[in-house]
Amino acid sequence: MPFKPVEQAKCPKCSRSVYAAEERLAGGYKFHKSCFKCDLCNKMLESTNVAEHESKLYCKQCHGRKYGPKGYGFGGGAGALSMDTGAQFGNKESEMSNKPTSGSSGDAGTGPKCPRCGKTVFDAERAIGSTVPWHKACFRCKQCSKALDSTNQNAHEGEIYCKTCYGKNFGPSGYGFGSGAGTLSSDK
């Protein structure tokens, strides 16, 4: 019986034979080590950051940009999803509402609800230092919108305030309680 040589796999990028000592696998294809790079940005790839599409290699970021979801909020690719609502604290026109929204879309969670916005608070977005679950973005003074933490917040009737606003609204009043220069605060 005549000897028949084994046909080597061809690299999809350069169309040359790929030998076992130099092969890299992705999507069922064998590539040369030197050909194992992103088709868009030319970044060298590893098994942890490679994505294959129709025998072409991409880094996960370029693959997400080219083939991932498109539209508002997707930020141009996978890994770039945005939680920014565009609201800026302190700006009265764009200040977030302090009333819970009922039946809001996108709130399918069954966990604890944020007292400020009424939406589910997931662990990744929970404010640290509060026993009550608040979103990090909602954990601000109700009056002045200053960002709060466990050391500078005071609660009153289900709402939170910075020490300055709490003192102005709910602290002692009258002669000797905050009417002189000794009570000025630079807490903002």
Contact map, one row per residue, 1 for C-alpha under 8 A:
11100000000000000000000000000000000000000000000000000000000000000000000000000000000000000000000000000000000000000000000000000000000000000000000000000000000000000000000000000000000000000000
11110000000000000000000000000000000000000000000000000000000000000000000000000000000000000000000000000000000000000000000000000000000000000000000000000000000000000000000000000000000000000000
11111000000000000000000000000000000000000000000000000000000000000000000000000000000000000000000000000000000000000000000000000000000000000000000000000000000000000000000000000000000000000000
01111100000000000000000000000000000000000000000000000000000000000000000000000000000000000000000000000000000000000000000000000000000000000000000000000000000000000000000000000000000000000000
00111110000000000000000000000000000000000000000000000000000000000000000000000000000000000000000000000000000000000000000000000000000000000000000000000000000000000000000000000000000000000000
00011111000000000000000000000000000000000000000000000000000000000000000000000000000000000000000000000000000000000000000000000000000000000000000000000000000000000000000000000000000000000000
00001111100000000000000000000000000000000000000000000000000000000000000000000000000000000000000000000000000000000000000000000000000000000000000000000000000000000000000000000000000000000000
00000111110000001110000000000000000000000000000000000000000000000000000000000000000000000000000000000000000000000000000000000000000000000000000000000000000000000000000000000000000000000000
00000011111000001110000000000100000000000000000000000000000000000000000000000000000000000000000000000000000000000000000000000000000000000000000000000000000000000000000000000000000000000000
00000001111101111100000000000110000000000000000000000000000000000000000000000000000000000000000000000000000000000000000000000000000000000000000000000000000000000000000000000000000000000000
00000000111111111100000000001111000000000000000000000000000000000000000000000000000000000000000000000000000000000000000000000000000000000000000000000000000000000000000000000000000000000000
00000000011111100000000000001110000000000000000000000011000000000000000000000000000000000000000000000000000000000000000000000000000000000000000000000000000000000000000000000000000000000000
00000000001111100000000000000010001000000000000000000001000000000000000000000000000000000000000000000000000000000000000000000000000000000000000000000000000000000000000000000000000000000000
00000000011111110000000000000000001000000000000000000000000000000000000000000000000000000000000000000000000000000000000000000000000000000000000000000000000000000000000000000000000000000000
00000000011111111000000000000000000000000000000000000000000000000000000000000000000000000000000000000000000000000000000000000000000000000000000000000000000000000000000000000000000000000000
00000000011001111100000000000000000000000000000000000000000000000000000000000000000000000000000000000000000000000000000000000000000000000000000000000000000000000000000000000000000000000000
00000001111000111110000000000000000000000000000000000000000000000000000000000000000000000000000000000000000000000000000000000000000000000000000000000000000000000000000000000000000000000000
00000001111000011111011000000111000000000000000000000000000000000000000000000000000000000000000000000000000000000000000000000000000000000000000000000000000000000000000000000000000000000000
00000001100000001111111000000000000000000000000000000000000000000000000000000000000000000000000000000000000000000000000000000000000000000000000000000000000000000000000000000000000000000000
00000000000000000111111000000000000000000000000000000000000000000000000000000000000000000000000000000000000000000000000000000000000000000000000000000000000000000000000000000000000000000000
00000000000000000011111000000000000000000000000000000000000000000000000000000000000000000000000000000000000000000000000000000000000000000000000000000000000000000000000000000000000000000000
00000000000000000111111100000001100000000000000000000000000000000000000000000000000000000000000000000000000000000000000000000000000000000000000000000000000000000000000000000000000000000000
00000000000000000111111110000111100000000000000000000000000000000000000000000000000000000000000000000000000000000000000000000000000000000000000000000000000000000000000000000000000000000000
00000000000000000000011111000111100100000000000000000000000000000000000000000000000000000000000000000000000000000000000000000000000000000000000000000000000000000000000000000000000000000000
00000000000000000000001111111110000000000000000000000000000000000000000000000000000000000000000000000000000000000000000000000000000000000000000000000000000000000000000000000000000000000000
00000000000000000000000111111110000000000000001001110000100000000000000000000000000000000000000000000000000000000000000000000000000000000000000000000000000000000000000000000000000000000000
00000000000000000000000011111000000000000000000000111010000000000000000000000000000000000000000000000000000000000000000000000000000000000000000000000000000000000000000000000000000000000000
00000000000000000000000011111100000000000000000000000000000000000000000000000000000000000000000000000000000000000000000000000000000000000000000000000000000000000000000000000000000000000000
00000000001100000000000011111110000000000000000000000010000000000000000000000000000000000000000000000000000000000000000000000000000000000000000000000000000000000000000000000000000000000000
00000000111100000100001111011111000000000000000000000000000000000000000000000000000000000000000000000000000000000000000000000000000000000000000000000000000000000000000000000000000000000000
00000000011110000100001111001111101100000000000000000000000000000000000000000000000000000000000000000000000000000000000000000000000000000000000000000000000000000000000000000000000000000000
00000000001000000100011100000111111100000000000000000000000000000000000000000000000000000000000000000000000000000000000000000000000000000000000000000000000000000000000000000000000000000000
00000000000000000000011100000011111100000000000000000000000000000000000000000000000000000000000000000000000000000000000000000000000000000000000000000000000000000000000000000000000000000000
00000000000000000000000000000001111110000000000000000000000000000000000000000000000000000000000000000000000000000000000000000000000000000000000000000000000000000000000000000000000000000000
00000000000011000000000000000011111110000000000000000000000000000000000000000000000000000000000000000000000000000000000000000000000000000000000000000000000000000000000000000000000000000000
00000000000000000000000100000011111111000001110000000000100000000000000000000000000000000000000000000000000000000000000000000000000000000000000000000000000000000000000000000000000000000000
00000000000000000000000000000000011111100111100000000000111000000000000000000000000000000000000000000000000000000000000000000000000000000000000000000000000000000000000000000000000000000000
00000000000000000000000000000000000111111111100001000000111001000000000000000000000000000000000000000000000000000000000000000000000000000000000000000000000000000000000000000000000000000000
00000000000000000000000000000000000011111100000000000001110000000000000000000000000000000000000000000000000000000000000000000000000000000000000000000000000000000000000000000000000000000000
00000000000000000000000000000000000001111100000000000000010001000000000000000000000000000000000000000000000000000000000000000000000000000000000000000000000000000000000000000000000000000000
00000000000000000000000000000000000001111110000000000000000001000000000000000000000000000000000000000000000000000000000000000000000000000000000000000000000000000000000000000000000000000000
00000000000000000000000000000000000011111111000000000000000000000000000000000000000000000000000000000000000000000000000000000000000000000000000000000000000000000000000000000000000000000000
00000000000000000000000000000000000011001111100000000000001000000000000000000000000000000000000000000000000000000000000000000000000000000000000000000000000000000000000000000000000000000000
00000000000000000000000000000000000111000111110000000000000000000000000000000000000000000000000000000000000000000000000000000000000000000000000000000000000000000000000000000000000000000000
00000000000000000000000000000000000111000011111111000000001000000000000000000000000000000000000000000000000000000000000000000000000000000000000000000000000000000000000000000000000000000000
00000000000000000000000000000000000100000001111111000000000000000000000000000000000000000000000000000000000000000000000000000000000000000000000000000000000000000000000000000000000000000000
00000000000000000000000001000000000000000000111111000000000000000000000000000000000000000000000000000000000000000000000000000000000000000000000000000000000000000000000000000000000000000000
00000000000000000000000000000000000000000000111111000000000000000000000000000000000000000000000000000000000000000000000000000000000000000000000000000000000000000000000000000000000000000000
00000000000000000000000000000000000000000000111111100000001100000000000000000000000000000000000000000000000000000000000000000000000000000000000000000000000000000000000000000000000000000000
00000000000000000000000001000000000001000000111111110000111100000000000000000000000000000000000000000000000000000000000000000000000000000000000000000000000000000000000000000000000000000000
00000000000000000000000001100000000000000000000011111000111100100000000000000000000000000000000000000000000000000000000000000000000000000000000000000000000000000000000000000000000000000000
00000000000000000000000001100000000000000000000001111111110000000000000000000000000000000000000000000000000000000000000000000000000000000000000000000000000000000000000000000000000000000000
00000000000000000000000000100000000000000000000000111111110000000000000000000000000000000000000000000000000000000000000000000000000000000000000000000000000000000000000000000000000000000000
00000000000000000000000000000000000000000000000000011111000000000000000000000000000000000000000000000000000000000000000000000000000000000000000000000000000000000000000000000000000000000000
00000000000100000000000000101000000000000000000000011111100000000000000000000000000000000000000000000000000000000000000000000000000000000000000000000000000000000000000000000000000000000000
00000000000110000000000000000000000000100000000000011111110000000000000000000000000000000000000000000000000000000000000000000000000000000000000000000000000000000000000000000000000000000000
00000000000000000000000001000000000111100000000001111011111000000000000000000000000000000000000000000000000000000000000000000000000000000000000000000000000000000000000000000000000000000000
00000000000000000000000000000000000011110000000001111001111111100000000000000000000000000000000000000000000000000000000000000000000000000000000000000000000000000000000000000000000000000000
00000000000000000000000000000000000011000010100011100000111111100000000000000000000000000000000000000000000000000000000000000000000000000000000000000000000000000000000000000000000000000000
00000000000000000000000000000000000000000000000011100000011111110000000000000100000000000000000000000000000000000000000000000000000000000000000000000000000000000000000000000000000000000000
00000000000000000000000000000000000000000000000000000000011111111000000000001110000000000000000000000000000000000000000000000000000000000000000000000000000000000000000000000000000000000000
00000000000000000000000000000000000001011000000000000000011111111100000000001000000000000000000000000000000000000000000000000000000000000000000000000000000000000000000000000000000000000000
00000000000000000000000000000000000000000000000000100000011111111111000000001000000000000000000000000000000000000000000000000000000000000000000000000000000000000000000000000000000000000000
00000000000000000000000000000000000000000000000000000000000111111111100000011100000000000000000000000000000000000000000000000000000000000000000000000000000000000000000000000000000000000000
00000000000000000000000000000000000000000000000000000000000011111111000000011100000000000000000000000000000000000000000000000000000000000000000000000000000000000000000000000000000000000000
00000000000000000000000000000000000000000000000000000000000001111111000000001000000000000000000000000000000000000000000000000000000000000000000000000000000000000000000000000000000000000000
00000000000000000000000000000000000000000000000000000000000000111111100000000000000000000000000000000000000000000000000000000000000000000000000000000000000000000000000000000000000000000000
00000000000000000000000000000000000000000000000000000000000000111111110000001100000000000000000000000000000000000000000000000000000000000000000000000000000000000000000000000000000000000000
00000000000000000000000000000000000000000000000000000000000000010011111001001100000000000000000000000000000000000000000000000000000000000000000000000000000000000000000000000000000000000000
00000000000000000000000000000000000000000000000000000000000000000001111101011000000000000000000000000000000000000000000000000000000000000000000000000000000000000000000000000000000000000000
00000000000000000000000000000000000000000000000000000000000000000000111111000000000000000000000000000000000000000000000000000000000000000000000000000000000000000000000000000000000000000000
00000000000000000000000000000000000000000000000000000000000000000000011111100000000000000000000000000000000000000000000000000000000000000000000000000000000000000000000000000000000000000000
00000000000000000000000000000000000000000000000000000000000000000000001111100000111000000000000000000000000000000000000000000000000000000000000000000000000000000000000000000000000000000000
00000000000000000000000000000000000000000000000000000000000000000000111111111101110000000000000000000000000000000000000000000000000000000000000000000000000000000000000000000000000000000000
00000000000000000000000000000000000000000000000000000000000000000000000111111001110000000000000000000000000000000000000000000000000000000000000000000000000000000000000000000000000000000000
00000000000000000000000000000000000000000000000000000000000000011000010001111101000000000000000000000000000000000000000000000000000000000000000000000000000000000000000000000000000000000000
00000000000000000000000000000000000000000000000000000000000011111101110001111111100000000000000000000000000000000000000000000000000000000000000000000000000000000000000000000000000000000000
00000000000000000000000000000000000000000000000000000000000110011001100001011111100000000000000000000000000000000000000000000000000000000000000000000000000000000000000000000000000000000000
00000000000000000000000000000000000000000000000000000000000010000000000000001111100000000000000000000000000000000000000000000000000000000000000000000000000000000000000000000000000000000000
00000000000000000000000000000000000000000000000000000000000000000000000001111111110000000000000000000000000000000000000000000000000000000000000000000000000000000000000000000000000000000000
00000000000000000000000000000000000000000000000000000000000000000000000011101111111000000000000000000000000000000000000000000000000000000000000000000000000000000000000000000000000000000000
00000000000000000000000000000000000000000000000000000000000000000000000011100001111100000000000000000000000000000000000000000000000000000000000000000000000000000000000000000000000000000000
00000000000000000000000000000000000000000000000000000000000000000000000010000000111110000000000000000000000000000000000000000000000000000000000000000000000000000000000000000000000000000000
00000000000000000000000000000000000000000000000000000000000000000000000000000000011111100000000000000000000000000000000000000000000000000000000000000000000000000000000000000000000000000000
00000000000000000000000000000000000000000000000000000000000000000000000000000000001111100000000000000000000000000000000000000000000000000000000000000000000000000000000000000000000000000000
00000000000000000000000000000000000000000000000000000000000000000000000000000000000111110000000000000000000000000000000000000000000000000000000000000000000000000000000000000000000000000000
00000000000000000000000000000000000000000000000000000000000000000000000000000000000111111000011100000000000000000000000000000000000000000000000000000000000000000000000000000000000000000000
00000000000000000000000000000000000000000000000000000000000000000000000000000000000001111110011000000000000000000000000000000000000000000000000000000000000000000000000000000000000000000000
00000000000000000000000000000000000000000000000000000000000000000000000000000000000000111111011100000000000000000000000000000000000000000000000010000000000000000000000000000000000000000000
00000000000000000000000000000000000000000000000000000000000000000000000000000000000000011111001000000000000000000000000000000000000000000000000110000000000000000000000000000000000000000000
00000000000000000000000000000000000000000000000000000000000000000000000000000000000000011111111000000000000000000000000000000000000000000000000000000000000000000000000000000000000000000000
00000000000000000000000000000000000000000000000000000000000000000000000000000000000000001111111000000000000000000000000000000000000000000000000000000000000000000000000000000000000000000000
00000000000000000000000000000000000000000000000000000000000000000000000000000000000000000011111000000000000000000000000000000000000000000000000000000000000000000000000000000000000000000000
00000000000000000000000000000000000000000000000000000000000000000000000000000000000000111011111100000000000000000000000000000000000000000000000000000000000000000000000000000000000000000000
00000000000000000000000000000000000000000000000000000000000000000000000000000000000000111111111110000000000000000000000000000000000000000000000000000000000000000000000000000000000000000000
00000000000000000000000000000000000000000000000000000000000000000000000000000000000000101000011111000000000000000000000000000000000000000000000000000000000000000000000000000000000000000000
00000000000000000000000000000000000000000000000000000000000000000000000000000000000000000000001111110000000000000000100000000000000000000000000000000000000000000000000000000000000000000000
00000000000000000000000000000000000000000000000000000000000000000000000000000000000000000000000111110000000000000001100000000000000000000000010000000000000000000000000000000000000000000000
00000000000000000000000000000000000000000000000000000000000000000000000000000000000000000000000011111000000000000001110000000000000000000000000000000000000000000000000000000000000000000000
00000000000000000000000000000000000000000000000000000000000000000000000000000000000000000000000011111100000000000011111000000000000000000000000000000000000000000000000000000000000000000000
00000000000000000000000000000000000000000000000000000000000000000000000000000000000000000000000000111111000000000000111000000000000000000000000000000000000000000000000000000000000000000000
00000000000000000000000000000000000000000000000000000000000000000000000000000000000000000000000000011111000000000000010000000000000000000000000000000000000000000000000000000000000000000000
00000000000000000000000000000000000000000000000000000000000000000000000000000000000000000000000000001111100000000000000000000000000000000000000000000000000000000000000000000000000000000000
00000000000000000000000000000000000000000000000000000000000000000000000000000000000000000000000000001111111000000000001000000000000000000000000000000000000000000000000000000000000000000000
00000000000000000000000000000000000000000000000000000000000000000000000000000000000000000000000000000011111100000000000000000000000000000000000000000000000000000000000000000000000000000000
00000000000000000000000000000000000000000000000000000000000000000000000000000000000000000000000000000001111100000000000000000000000000000000000000000000000000000000000000000000000000000000
00000000000000000000000000000000000000000000000000000000000000000000000000000000000000000000000000000001111110000000001100000000000000000000000000000000000000000000000000000000000000000000
00000000000000000000000000000000000000000000000000000000000000000000000000000000000000000000000000000000111111000000000100000000000000000000000000000000000000000000000000000000000000000000
00000000000000000000000000000000000000000000000000000000000000000000000000000000000000000000000000000000001111100000000100000000000000000000000000000000000000000000000000000000000000000000
00000000000000000000000000000000000000000000000000000000000000000000000000000000000000000000000000000000000111110000000100000000000000000000000000000000000000000000000000000000000000000000
00000000000000000000000000000000000000000000000000000000000000000000000000000000000000000000000000000000000011111000000111000000000000000000000000000000000000000000000000000000000000000000
00000000000000000000000000000000000000000000000000000000000000000000000000000000000000000000000000000000000001111100000111000000000010000000000000000000000000000000000000000000000000000000
00000000000000000000000000000000000000000000000000000000000000000000000000000000000000000000000000000000000000111110011110000000000011000000000000000000000000000000000000000000000000000000
00000000000000000000000000000000000000000000000000000000000000000000000000000000000000000000000000000000000000011111111110000000000011100100000000000000000000000000000000000000000000000000
00000000000000000000000000000000000000000000000000000000000000000000000000000000000000000000000000010000000000001111110000000000000011000000000000000000000001100000000000000000000000000000
00000000000000000000000000000000000000000000000000000000000000000000000000000000000000000000000001110000000000000111110000000000000001000100000000000000000000100000000000000000000000000000
00000000000000000000000000000000000000000000000000000000000000000000000000000000000000000000000011111000000000000111111000000000000000000100000000000000000000000000000000000000000000000000
00000000000000000000000000000000000000000000000000000000000000000000000000000000000000000000000000111100000000001111111100000000000000000000000000000000000000000000000000000000000000000000
00000000000000000000000000000000000000000000000000000000000000000000000000000000000000000000000000011001001000001100111110000000000000000000000000000000000000000000000000000000000000000000
00000000000000000000000000000000000000000000000000000000000000000000000000000000000000000000000000000000001111111100011111000000000000000000000000000000000000000000000000000000000000000000
00000000000000000000000000000000000000000000000000000000000000000000000000000000000000000000000000000000000000111100001111101100000011100000000000000000000000000000000000000000000000000000
00000000000000000000000000000000000000000000000000000000000000000000000000000000000000000000000000000000000000110000000111111100000000000000000000000000000000000000000000000000000000000000
00000000000000000000000000000000000000000000000000000000000000000000000000000000000000000000000000000000000000000000000011111100000000000000000000000000000000000000000000000000000000000000
00000000000000000000000000000000000000000000000000000000000000000000000000000000000000000000000000000000000000000000000001111100000000000000000000000000000000000000000000000000000000000000
00000000000000000000000000000000000000000000000000000000000000000000000000000000000000000000000000000000000000000000000011111110000000110000000000000000000000000000000000000000000000000000
00000000000000000000000000000000000000000000000000000000000000000000000000000000000000000000000000000000000000000000000011111111000011110000000000000000000000000000000000000000000000000000
00000000000000000000000000000000000000000000000000000000000000000000000000000000000000000000000000000000000000000000000000001111110011110010000000001000000000000000000000000000000000000000
00000000000000000000000000000000000000000000000000000000000000000000000000000000000000000000000000000000000000000000000000000111110000010000000000001100000000000000000000000000000000000000
00000000000000000000000000000000000000000000000000000000000000000000000000000000000000000000000000000000000000000000000000000011111000000000000000001100000000000000000000000000000000000000
00000000000000000000000000000000000000000000000000000000000000000000000000000000000000000000000000000000000000000000000000000011111111000000000000001100000000000000000000000000000000000000
00000000000000000000000000000000000000000000000000000000000000000000000000000000000000000000000000000000000000000000000000000000111110000000000000000000000000000000000000000000000000000000
00000000000000000000000000000000000000000000000000000000000000000000000000000000000000000000000000000000000000000000000000000000011111000000000000000000000000000000000000000000000000000000
00000000000000000000000000000000000000000000000000000000000000000000000000000000000000000000000000000000000000011110000010000110011111100000000000000000000000000000000000000000000000000000
00000000000000000000000000000000000000000000000000000000000000000000000000000000000000000000000000000000000000001111000010000110010111110110000000000000000000000000000000000000000000000000
00000000000000000000000000000000000000000000000000000000000000000000000000000000000000000000000000000000000000000100000010001110000011111110000000000000000000000000000000000000000000000000
00000000000000000000000000000000000000000000000000000000000000000000000000000000000000000000000000000000000000000000000000001111000001111110000000000000000000000000000000000000000000000000
00000000000000000000000000000000000000000000000000000000000000000000000000000000000000000000000000000000000000000000000000000000000000111111000000000000000000000000000000000000000000000000
00000000000000000000000000000000000000000000000000000000000000000000000000000000000000000000000000000000000000000101100000000000000001111111000000000000000000000000000000000000000000000000
00000000000000000000000000000000000000000000000000000000000000000000000000000000000000000000000000000000000000000000000000000010000001111111100000111000000000010000000000000000000000000000
00000000000000000000000000000000000000000000000000000000000000000000000000000000000000000000000000000000000000000000000000000000000000001111110011110000000000011100000000000000000000000000
00000000000000000000000000000000000000000000000000000000000000000000000000000000000000000000000000000000000000000000000000000000000000000011111111110000100000011100100000000000000000000000
00000000000000000000000000000000000000000000000000000000000000000000000000000000000000000000000001000000000000000000000000000000000000000001111110000000000000111000000000000000000000000000
00000000000000000000000000000000000000000000000000000000000000000000000000000000000000000000000000000000000000000000000000000000000000000000111110000000000000001000100000000000000000000000
00000000000000000000000000000000000000000000000000000000000000000000000000000000000000000100000000000000000000000000000000000000000000000000111111000000000000000000100000000000000000000000
00000000000000000000000000000000000000000000000000000000000000000000000000000000000000001100000000000000000000000000000000000000000000000001111111100000000000000000000000000000000000000000
00000000000000000000000000000000000000000000000000000000000000000000000000000000000000000000000000000000000000000000000000000000000000000001100111110000000000000100000000000000000000000001
00000000000000000000000000000000000000000000000000000000000000000000000000000000000000000000000000000000000000000000000000000000000000000011100011111000000000000000000000000000000000000000
00000000000000000000000000000000000000000000000000000000000000000000000000000000000000000000000000000000000000000000000000000000000000000011100001111111100000000100000000000000000000000000
00000000000000000000000000000000000000000000000000000000000000000000000000000000000000000000000000000000000000000000000000000011110000000010000000111111100000000000000000000000000000000000
00000000000000000000000000000000000000000000000000000000000000000000000000000000000000000000000000000000000000000000000000000001110000000000000000011111100000000000000000000000000000000000
00000000000000000000000000000000000000000000000000000000000000000000000000000000000000000000000000000000000000000000000000000000000000000000000000011111100000000000000000000000000000000000
00000000000000000000000000000000000000000000000000000000000000000000000000000000000000000000000000000000000000000000000000000000000000000000000000011111110000000110000000000000000000000000
00000000000000000000000000000000000000000000000000000000000000000000000000000000000000000000000000000000000000000000000000000000000000000000100000011111111000011110000000000000000000000000
00000000000000000000000000000000000000000000000000000000000000000000000000000000000000000000000000000000000000000000000000000000000000000000000000000001111100011110010000000000000000000000
00000000000000000000000000000000000000000000000000000000000000000000000000000000000000000000000000000000000000000000000000000000000000000000000000000000111111111000000000000000000000000000
00000000000000000000000000000000000000000000000000000000000000000000000000000000000000000000000000000000000000000000000000000000000000000000000000000000011111111000000000000000000000000000
00000000000000000000000000000000000000000000000000000000000000000000000000000000000000000000000000000000000000000000000000000000000000000000000000000000001111100000000000000000000000000000
00000000000000000000000000000000000000000000000000000000000000000000000000000000000000000000000000000000000000000010000000000000000000000000000000000000001111110000000000000000000000000000
00000000000000000000000000000000000000000000000000000000000000000000000000000000000000000000000000000000000000000011000000000000000000000000010000000000001111111000000000000000000000000000
00000000000000000000000000000000000000000000000000000000000000000000000000000000000000000000000000000000000000000000000000000000000000000011110000000000111101111100000000000000000000000000
00000000000000000000000000000000000000000000000000000000000000000000000000000000000000000000000000000000000000000000000000000000000000000001111000000000111100111111110000000000000000000000
00000000000000000000000000000000000000000000000000000000000000000000000000000000000000000000000000000000000000000000000000000000000000000001100001010001110000011111110000000000000000000000
00000000000000000000000000000000000000000000000000000000000000000000000000000000000000000000000000000000000000000000000000000000000000000000000000000001110000001111111000000000000000000010
00000000000000000000000000000000000000000000000000000000000000000000000000000000000000000000000000000000000000000000000000000000000000000000000000000000000000001111111100000000000000001010
00000000000000000000000000000000000000000000000000000000000000000000000000000000000000000000000000000000000000000000000000000000000000000000101100000000000000001111111110000000000000000000
00000000000000000000000000000000000000000000000000000000000000000000000000000000000000000000000000000000000000000000000000000000000000000000000000000000010000001111111111100000000000000000
00000000000000000000000000000000000000000000000000000000000000000000000000000000000000000000000000000000000000000000000000000000000000000000000000000000000000000011111111110000000000000000
00000000000000000000000000000000000000000000000000000000000000000000000000000000000000000000000000000000000000000000000000000000000000000000000000000000000000000001111111100000000000000000
00000000000000000000000000000000000000000000000000000000000000000000000000000000000000000000000000000000000000000000000000000000000000000000000000000000000000000000111111100000000000000000
00000000000000000000000000000000000000000000000000000000000000000000000000000000000000000000000000000000000000000000000000000000000000000000000000000000000000000000011111110000000000000000
00000000000000000000000000000000000000000000000000000000000000000000000000000000000000000000000000000000000000000000000000000000000000000000000000000000000000000000011111111000000000000000
00000000000000000000000000000000000000000000000000000000000000000000000000000000000000000000000000000000000000000000000000000000000000000000000000000000000000000000001001111100100000000000
00000000000000000000000000000000000000000000000000000000000000000000000000000000000000000000000000000000000000000000000000000000000000000000000000000000000000000000000000111111110000000000
00000000000000000000000000000000000000000000000000000000000000000000000000000000000000000000000000000000000000000000000000000000000000000000000000000000000000000000000000011111111000000000
00000000000000000000000000000000000000000000000000000000000000000000000000000000000000000000000000000000000000000000000000000000000000000000000000000000000000000000000000001111111000000000
00000000000000000000000000000000000000000000000000000000000000000000000000000000000000000000000000000000000000000000000000000000000000000000000000000000000000000000000000001111111100000000
00000000000000000000000000000000000000000000000000000000000000000000000000000000000000000000000000000000000000000000000000000000000000000000000000000000000000000000000000011111111000000000
00000000000000000000000000000000000000000000000000000000000000000000000000000000000000000000000000000000000000000000000000000000000000000000000000000000000000000000000000001111111101110000
00000000000000000000000000000000000000000000000000000000000000000000000000000000000000000000000000000000000000000000000000000000000000000000000000000000000000000000000000000111111110100000
00000000000000000000000000000000000000000000000000000000000000000000000000000000000000000000000000000000000000000000000000000000000000000000000000000000000000000000000000000001011111110000
00000000000000000000000000000000000000000000000000000000000000000000000000000000000000000000000000000000000000000000000000000000000000000000000000000000000000000000000000000000001111110000
00000000000000000000000000000000000000000000000000000000000000000000000000000000000000000000000000000000000000000000000000000000000000000000000000000000000000000000000000000000010111110000
00000000000000000000000000000000000000000000000000000000000000000000000000000000000000000000000000000000000000000000000000000000000000000000000000000000000000000000000000000000011111111000
00000000000000000000000000000000000000000000000000000000000000000000000000000000000000000000000000000000000000000000000000000000000000000000000000000000000000000000000000000000010111111100
00000000000000000000000000000000000000000000000000000000000000000000000000000000000000000000000000000000000000000000000000000000000000000000000000000000000000000001000000000000000000111110
00000000000000000000000000000000000000000000000000000000000000000000000000000000000000000000000000000000000000000000000000000000000000000000000000000000000000000000000000000000000000011111
00000000000000000000000000000000000000000000000000000000000000000000000000000000000000000000000000000000000000000000000000000000000000000000000000000000000000000011000000000000000000001111
00000000000000000000000000000000000000000000000000000000000000000000000000000000000000000000000000000000000000000000000000000000000000000000000001000000000000000000000000000000000000000111
